[in-house]
Amino acid sequence: MARYYRYRLPPWARNCIIVVERVTLPILIFQLIRTLLFPSSLDVFLLGILVGIFIAFYLEWI
């Protein structure tokens, strides 16, 4: 199994990953507040996806 190295990517791809990593937490917080105030199945689904992405970045899977 090949290990994924972020630093082997081209600079534009690394910049995209860094931007997504930094923007994930504020969007996650906004979606959590929105889900608590106006719950719907789409909001819960989006919140689950955002939590998964945030955990993947936090554990350095991406």
Buried (B, 14 or more C-beta within 10 A) or exposed (E): EEEEEEEEEEEEEEEEBEEEBEEBEEBBEEBBEBBEEEEEEEBEEBBEEBBEBBEEBEEEEE
